[in-house]
């Protein structure tokens, strides 16, 4: 699915809000003002909400059902999205490692924050890279090092 949009430059607040929302959704930037997500009911609804937000800000937006022109383009798009998530998971794994050497109260507080971050990444992870499992395992190990640990749930089923 594609969202094709144009947000007025001024004021900048709505443009920044749209950009942040698209980043939260994990879109792939296809071109200037064109982003893509895999097609399903949830992503359609999310992109429609962003389109409404753009229109409310005085811009123009449309959601399009589309298909890449070739299998190679489809693979490139999926690989790009997976690489972005892999970098996020690696950053999370690094933060987990830094937290592991801290005192237990600090680890416990940090664990809550990092679990929230894990869930945010997982929600926008359409093509799970190997780094996902590394981060999940590191979170589970960190959880085991604090009192009353709870394992990280795998989240939704991936396609």
Secondary structure, DSSP 8 states (H G I E B T S, - for coil): -EEEEE--SSSHHHHHHHHHHHHHHT-EEEETTEEE---SHHHHHHHHHHHHHHHHTT-EEEEE----SSHHHHHHHHHHHHHHHHHHHHHHHHHHHHHHTS-HHHHHHHHHHHHHHHHHHHHT-SS--HHHHHHHHHHHHHHHTSTT-------S---
